[in-house]
């Protein structure tokens, strides 16, 4: 295949992935809508049967109520499995888009040469990490939020960030690109999942523990807090490696200086400080629950502002690049 054919394949794969993510989101929304009716319908039928006694209409309610409840439960399970299957399929097509993007360049390269490619890669990692951790941490309830986030971010990438495939600049054409970006993107995906968990904690803390409806599927506050902490504890050393080790080394190689007070560098360090404060407060001051969740959301806000916002609001960063222009050097904390 020619380079232009690979680029076309990549663009088409992103579009197909977006459609499949949308179908997955619809499946999960139907699943959540069905959850509203499962417990109330079953309970209502049982109550009617108890009120009417053993004969006549009461016996019919007892017979049909549980059947309707079981049917709804089967529908919930069916759309849950369908949504998970579609999410996995979208992730596979997403990977094809990344591979095609890298093979479209001459010479072939990793697909991290500009903002569009970084965004497509970051959303892929969010989906992949969700699928990997789905069973271990019982994250099925997160599906609508993950698919909605990935779909929205991909739309932003396609509409506003898309650029033509170009060769890497001399400074970007380094093995440090692979080491630094892989670690930064993995940490970004994990922090994003942790942020979704923290947001869910705050919503459930405000609404209270529900026994019916979609919120009943969200784990308990203690579970949300514990899983969020575990994911953040995994992501933080990976981010540290990306921001405080590989980033400065690459910056020295590219600019002959380990630290340049570039806005990207500064915001990457701010993100590191926020998450360091989060983990330190939990381990020493006993911060848990609501305060920890708020601090985690502050961290993910600084993370994504650094990831995308700096490139639009800063005119002094050496990491900046335009939507359709080749990338400049990007060694620290995208």
C-alpha positions as CSV (number, residue, x, y, z in Angstrom):
1,X,0.0,0.0,0.0
2,X,1.1,3.6,-0.7
3,X,1.6,6.1,2.0
4,X,-1.6,8.0,0.9
5,X,-3.5,4.7,1.1
6,X,-2.4,4.1,4.6
7,X,-3.4,7.6,5.6
8,X,-6.8,7.2,4.0
9,X,-7.2,3.9,5.9
10,X,-6.3,5.6,9.2
11,X,-8.8,8.4,8.7
12,X,-11.5,5.9,7.7
13,X,-10.7,3.7,10.7
14,X,-11.0,6.7,13.1
15,X,-14.4,7.4,11.5
16,X,-15.5,3.8,11.8
17,X,-14.2,3.6,15.4
18,X,-16.3,6.7,16.2
19,X,-19.4,5.1,14.8
20,X,-18.8,1.9,16.8
21,X,-18.2,3.9,20.0
22,X,-21.5,5.7,19.4
23,X,-23.3,2.4,19.0
24,X,-21.6,1.1,22.2
25,X,-22.8,4.2,24.0
26,X,-26.3,3.7,22.7
27,X,-26.3,0.1,23.9
28,X,-25.1,1.1,27.4
29,X,-27.7,3.9,27.6
30,X,-30.4,1.4,26.8
31,X,-28.9,-0.9,29.4
32,X,-29.0,2.0,32.0
33,X,-32.6,2.9,31.0
34,X,-33.7,-0.7,31.6
35,X,-32.1,-0.6,35.0
36,X,-34.7,2.0,36.1
37,X,-37.4,-0.6,35.8
38,X,-35.9,-3.8,37.1
39,X,-36.3,-3.5,40.8
40,X,-39.4,-1.3,41.0
41,X,-41.4,-3.5,38.6
42,X,-40.5,-6.7,40.5
43,X,-41.2,-5.2,43.9
44,X,-44.5,-3.7,42.7
45,X,-45.7,-7.0,41.4
46,X,-44.8,-8.7,44.7
47,X,-46.6,-6.0,46.6
48,X,-49.7,-6.3,44.5
49,X,-49.8,-10.1,45.0
50,X,-49.4,-9.7,48.7
51,X,-52.2,-7.2,48.9
52,X,-54.7,-9.2,46.8
53,X,-54.1,-12.5,48.6
54,X,-53.8,-16.0,47.0
55,X,-56.7,-15.9,44.5
56,X,-58.0,-14.0,41.5
57,X,-56.1,-11.0,40.3
58,X,-53.5,-11.3,43.0
59,X,-52.2,-14.7,41.7
60,X,-51.9,-13.3,38.2
61,X,-49.7,-10.4,39.5
62,X,-47.4,-12.7,41.3
63,X,-47.0,-14.9,38.2
64,X,-46.4,-12.2,35.7
65,X,-44.5,-9.6,37.8
66,X,-41.4,-11.7,38.4
67,X,-41.5,-12.7,34.7
68,X,-41.4,-9.1,33.6
69,X,-38.6,-8.4,36.1
70,X,-36.6,-11.3,34.8
71,X,-37.2,-10.2,31.2
72,X,-35.9,-6.7,32.0
73,X,-32.9,-8.2,33.8
74,X,-32.1,-10.3,30.7
75,X,-32.4,-7.1,28.6
76,X,-30.0,-5.3,30.9
77,X,-27.5,-8.2,30.6
78,X,-27.9,-8.4,26.8
79,X,-27.3,-4.7,26.2
80,X,-24.4,-4.7,28.7
81,X,-22.7,-7.5,26.8
82,X,-23.5,-5.9,23.5
83,X,-22.0,-2.6,24.6
84,X,-18.8,-4.3,25.9
85,X,-18.5,-6.2,22.6
86,X,-18.9,-3.0,20.6
87,X,-16.4,-1.2,22.8
88,X,-13.8,-3.9,22.2
89,X,-14.5,-3.8,18.5
90,X,-14.1,0.0,18.5
91,X,-10.8,-0.3,20.4
92,X,-9.5,-2.8,17.7
93,X,-10.5,-0.4,14.9
94,X,-8.9,2.4,16.9
95,X,-5.7,0.5,16.9
96,X,-5.9,0.0,13.1
97,X,-6.1,3.8,12.8
98,X,-3.0,4.3,14.9
99,X,-1.0,1.7,13.0
100,X,-2.2,3.1,9.6
101,X,-1.1,6.6,10.7
102,X,2.4,5.4,11.5
103,X,2.7,3.4,8.3
104,X,1.5,6.4,6.3
105,X,4.7,8.4,7.1
106,X,7.9,8.1,5.0
107,X,9.9,6.8,6.7
108,X,7.5,4.8,8.9
109,X,7.3,6.2,12.5
110,X,5.3,6.1,15.7
111,X,2.0,7.9,15.4
112,X,2.8,10.7,17.9
113,X,4.0,13.5,15.6
114,X,1.3,16.1,16.2
115,X,-1.6,17.0,18.5
116,X,-4.1,15.0,16.4
117,X,-2.0,11.8,16.7
118,X,-1.4,12.4,20.5
119,X,-5.2,12.7,21.0
120,X,-6.1,9.6,19.1
121,X,-3.4,7.7,21.0
122,X,-4.5,9.0,24.3
123,X,-8.2,8.0,23.8
124,X,-7.1,4.6,22.6
125,X,-5.2,4.0,25.9
126,X,-8.2,5.2,27.9
127,X,-10.4,2.5,26.2
128,X,-7.7,-0.2,26.4
129,X,-7.1,0.4,30.1
130,X,-10.9,0.3,30.8
131,X,-11.2,-3.0,29.0
132,X,-8.1,-4.5,30.8
133,X,-9.4,-3.4,34.2
134,X,-13.1,-4.0,33.5
135,X,-13.3,-7.4,35.1
136,X,-10.6,-6.9,37.8
137,X,-12.3,-3.9,39.4
138,X,-15.9,-4.5,38.2
139,X,-16.0,-1.4,36.1
140,X,-19.0,-2.3,33.9
141,X,-20.9,0.7,35.4
142,X,-18.3,3.1,33.9
143,X,-19.0,2.1,30.3
144,X,-21.3,5.0,29.3
145,X,-18.9,7.5,30.7
146,X,-15.8,6.0,29.1
147,X,-17.4,5.6,25.6
148,X,-18.9,9.1,25.8
149,X,-15.5,10.6,26.8
150,X,-13.6,8.8,24.1
151,X,-16.2,9.6,21.4
152,X,-16.3,13.3,22.3
153,X,-12.5,13.6,22.3
154,X,-12.2,11.8,19.0
155,X,-14.8,14.2,17.5
156,X,-12.7,17.1,18.8
157,X,-9.6,15.6,17.3
158,X,-11.2,15.0,13.8
159,X,-12.9,18.4,13.6
160,X,-10.3,20.7,15.1
161,X,-7.0,18.9,15.4
162,X,-6.7,16.8,12.2
163,X,-3.5,17.3,10.2
164,X,-1.7,15.7,7.3
165,X,0.9,13.0,7.9
166,X,4.4,14.5,7.9
167,X,7.8,13.1,8.8
168,X,9.1,13.7,12.3
169,X,11.4,16.6,12.8
170,X,15.0,15.8,13.6
171,X,14.5,16.5,17.3
172,X,11.4,14.3,17.5
173,X,13.1,11.5,15.6
174,X,14.5,10.0,18.8
175,X,14.1,6.8,20.8
176,X,13.2,9.2,23.7
177,X,9.9,9.9,21.8
178,X,8.8,6.3,22.3
179,X,10.0,6.1,26.0
180,X,8.6,9.5,27.0
181,X,5.3,9.4,25.2
182,X,4.4,5.8,26.0
183,X,4.8,6.5,29.7
184,X,3.0,9.8,29.5
185,X,0.0,8.4,27.6
186,X,-0.3,5.4,29.9
187,X,-0.4,7.7,32.9
188,X,-2.9,10.0,31.2
189,X,-5.2,7.1,30.5
190,X,-5.0,5.9,34.1
191,X,-5.5,9.3,35.6
192,X,-8.6,9.8,33.3
193,X,-10.2,6.6,34.6
194,X,-9.3,7.7,38.1
195,X,-11.0,11.1,37.4
196,X,-14.2,9.4,36.3
197,X,-14.2,7.3,39.5
198,X,-13.7,10.5,41.5
199,X,-16.6,12.3,39.7
200,X,-18.8,9.2,40.3
201,X,-17.9,9.3,44.0
202,X,-19.0,13.0,44.3
203,X,-22.3,12.3,42.5
204,X,-23.1,9.3,44.6
205,X,-22.1,11.1,47.8
206,X,-24.5,13.9,46.9
207,X,-27.4,11.7,45.8
208,X,-27.0,9.1,48.5
209,X,-26.8,5.3,48.2
210,X,-29.5,4.2,45.8
211,X,-31.2,0.8,45.9
212,X,-32.9,1.1,42.5
213,X,-32.2,2.6,39.1
214,X,-28.8,3.2,37.4
215,X,-27.1,4.6,40.5
216,X,-27.7,1.4,42.3
217,X,-25.2,-0.2,39.9
218,X,-22.5,2.2,40.8
219,X,-20.4,0.6,43.6
220,X,-20.4,1.8,47.2
221,X,-18.6,4.9,48.1
222,X,-15.9,2.9,49.9
223,X,-15.3,0.8,46.8
224,X,-15.2,3.9,44.5
225,X,-12.7,5.5,46.9
226,X,-10.5,2.4,47.1
227,X,-10.4,1.7,43.3
228,X,-9.7,5.3,42.5
229,X,-6.8,5.3,44.9
230,X,-5.3,2.1,43.4
231,X,-5.5,3.5,39.9
232,X,-3.9,6.8,40.9
233,X,-1.2,5.0,42.8
234,X,-0.4,3.1,39.7
235,X,-0.4,6.1,37.4
236,X,1.6,8.5,39.6
237,X,5.0,6.7,39.3
238,X,4.5,6.3,35.6
239,X,3.8,10.0,35.3
240,X,6.9,10.7,37.4
241,X,9.0,8.7,35.1
242,X,7.6,10.6,32.1
243,X,7.8,14.1,33.5
244,X,10.8,14.1,35.9
245,X,13.1,11.6,34.2
246,X,12.6,11.0,30.5
247,X,11.2,14.4,29.8
248,X,14.2,16.4,31.2
249,X,16.7,13.9,29.6
250,X,15.1,14.4,26.2
251,X,14.9,18.2,26.7
252,X,18.6,18.3,27.4
253,X,19.3,16.2,24.3
254,X,17.1,18.6,22.2
255,X,17.7,22.0,23.8
256,X,20.9,21.4,25.8
257,X,19.0,22.2,29.0
258,X,17.1,20.0,31.4
259,X,14.6,22.7,32.3
260,X,13.5,25.7,30.2
261,X,10.4,27.0,32.1
262,X,8.4,26.2,29.1
263,X,4.6,26.3,29.8
264,X,4.3,22.6,29.0
265,X,7.0,21.8,31.4
266,X,5.5,24.0,34.1
267,X,2.0,22.5,33.8
268,X,3.3,19.0,33.7
269,X,5.1,19.7,37.0
270,X,1.9,21.3,38.4
271,X,0.0,18.1,37.5
272,X,2.7,16.1,39.3
273,X,2.5,18.3,42.4
274,X,-1.3,17.9,42.6
275,X,-1.2,14.2,42.3
276,X,1.7,14.0,44.8
277,X,-0.4,16.0,47.2
278,X,-3.4,13.7,46.6
279,X,-1.3,10.5,47.5
280,X,0.5,12.2,50.3
281,X,-2.7,13.5,51.9
282,X,-4.3,10.0,51.7
283,X,-1.3,8.3,53.3
284,X,-0.4,10.8,56.0
285,X,-3.4,13.0,56.8
286,X,-6.0,10.3,56.2
287,X,-7.8,12.2,53.4
288,X,-10.4,9.9,51.9
289,X,-13.7,10.3,50.3
290,X,-15.0,13.7,49.2
291,X,-11.8,15.8,49.8
292,X,-9.6,13.2,48.0
293,X,-12.1,13.0,45.0
294,X,-12.1,16.8,44.6
295,X,-8.3,16.9,44.6
296,X,-8.2,14.1,42.1
297,X,-10.5,16.1,39.8
298,X,-8.2,19.1,40.1
299,X,-5.4,16.9,39.0
300,X,-7.2,15.5,35.9
301,X,-8.2,19.1,35.0
302,X,-4.6,20.2,35.0
303,X,-3.6,17.1,33.1
304,X,-5.9,17.7,30.2
305,X,-5.3,21.4,30.1
306,X,-1.6,20.6,29.8
307,X,-2.4,18.0,27.2
308,X,-4.5,20.2,24.9
309,X,-5.1,23.6,26.3
310,X,-1.5,24.9,26.4
311,X,-1.2,24.4,22.6
312,X,-4.1,26.8,22.1
313,X,-3.6,29.4,24.8
314,X,0.2,29.7,24.9
315,X,2.2,31.6,22.4
316,X,5.6,31.0,24.0
317,X,5.8,27.2,24.4
318,X,8.4,25.4,22.4
319,X,6.1,22.4,22.5
320,X,3.4,24.1,20.5
321,X,2.3,23.0,17.0
322,X,-0.5,24.1,14.7
323,X,-3.3,21.9,13.5
324,X,-1.9,21.4,10.0
325,X,1.8,22.1,10.6
326,X,4.6,19.6,11.5
327,X,5.2,19.1,15.2
328,X,7.8,21.0,17.0
329,X,9.9,19.4,19.8
330,X,7.6,17.9,22.5
331,X,9.8,16.3,25.1
332,X,8.0,17.0,28.3
333,X,4.5,16.0,29.6
334,X,2.0,16.4,26.8
